[in-house]
Structure formats: C-alpha cells, structure tokens
Amino acid sequence: MEKDDFVRNFALQFDETDVSIFSLETCFRDLDEWSSLTAFAILNMIDKKYSVVLKTEDIKNLNTIKELFDCVEKKIK
C-alpha cells in the first residue's frame, strides 16, 4: 500500500475540497466537508480498495490521514 495512493483515494471522497490540500498531515476532521456521510464513504473506499473493514469506532480517535493510513496498514499485515 502506497501512501500517495492512499492520500489520493482519500481525497477523491470529497466533492468540494481541493485535492491539493490533502497530505498525510491533513487533519480530516477539520475539513469543512467532513461529515458522518464522508466518514462512511472513506470506510467504503478502504474496504473496496484495500480489503480492510473498519468500523466507525476504529476511526473515532484518529485525526490525520497518516493515522488512518497506519491503522489500515496494521490490519493488512
């Protein structure tokens, strides 16, 4: 799993937020477009692209894309 691909796939779940602002350090909870609906889209993307099933509880205490990437990576291994 490549970090850049993960960030790009993450960014594609947002309709109105400019993709250029996304990086591993991005605090996704601070984005104006972040909502429970976006969270479900992210969880679905992770399931489809990486075959990792996360629950909302899994991302509840995560703030950055890097933290989410690390969480997914741990479940892959």
C-alpha positions as CSV (number, residue, x, y, z in Angstrom):
1,M,0.0,0.0,0.0
2,E,1.5,3.3,-1.1
3,K,1.0,6.4,1.0
4,D,0.5,8.7,-2.0
5,D,-2.2,6.4,-3.5
6,F,-3.9,6.3,-0.1
7,V,-4.0,10.1,0.2
8,R,-5.3,10.4,-3.4
9,N,-8.0,7.8,-2.8
10,F,-8.9,9.6,0.4
11,A,-9.1,12.9,-1.3
12,L,-11.4,11.6,-4.0
13,Q,-14.1,11.0,-1.4
14,F,-14.5,14.8,-1.1
15,D,-16.6,16.7,-3.7
16,E,-15.9,20.3,-2.8
17,T,-12.5,20.2,-1.2
18,D,-9.5,20.9,-3.4
19,V,-7.3,17.8,-3.7
20,S,-4.2,19.9,-3.4
21,I,-4.7,20.5,0.3
22,F,-4.6,16.7,1.1
23,S,-1.4,15.2,2.6
24,L,-0.6,12.7,5.3
25,E,-0.6,15.5,7.8
26,T,-4.1,16.7,6.9
27,C,-6.4,16.7,9.9
28,F,-9.5,15.4,8.1
29,R,-11.8,16.3,11.0
30,D,-11.0,20.0,10.5
31,L,-12.2,20.0,6.9
32,D,-15.4,21.9,6.2
33,E,-16.7,19.0,4.1
34,W,-16.1,16.3,6.8
35,S,-19.3,14.7,8.0
36,S,-20.6,11.3,9.0
37,L,-21.5,10.7,5.4
38,T,-17.9,11.4,4.3
39,A,-16.7,9.0,7.0
40,F,-18.8,6.2,5.6
41,A,-17.5,7.0,2.1
42,I,-14.0,6.7,3.5
43,L,-14.7,3.4,5.2
44,N,-16.3,2.1,2.0
45,M,-13.3,3.2,-0.1
46,I,-10.9,1.4,2.4
47,D,-13.0,-1.8,2.2
48,K,-13.1,-1.7,-1.7
49,K,-9.5,-0.6,-2.4
50,Y,-7.6,-2.3,0.4
51,S,-9.9,-5.1,1.6
52,V,-9.9,-3.8,5.1
53,V,-13.1,-3.5,7.0
54,L,-13.1,-0.7,9.6
55,K,-15.9,0.4,11.8
56,T,-16.7,4.0,12.8
57,E,-15.2,3.2,16.2
58,D,-11.9,2.4,14.5
59,I,-11.5,6.0,13.2
60,K,-13.2,7.7,16.1
61,N,-10.0,8.7,17.7
62,L,-8.0,9.3,14.6
63,N,-7.3,12.8,13.3
64,T,-4.9,12.8,10.4
65,I,-4.7,10.8,7.2
66,K,-1.4,9.4,8.3
67,E,-3.1,8.0,11.5
68,L,-5.8,6.4,9.3
69,F,-3.2,5.0,6.9
70,D,-1.3,3.5,9.8
71,C,-4.5,1.9,11.1
72,V,-5.3,0.4,7.7
73,E,-1.7,-0.8,7.2
74,K,-1.7,-2.6,10.6
75,K,-4.9,-4.5,9.6
76,I,-3.3,-5.5,6.2
77,K,-0.3,-7.1,7.9
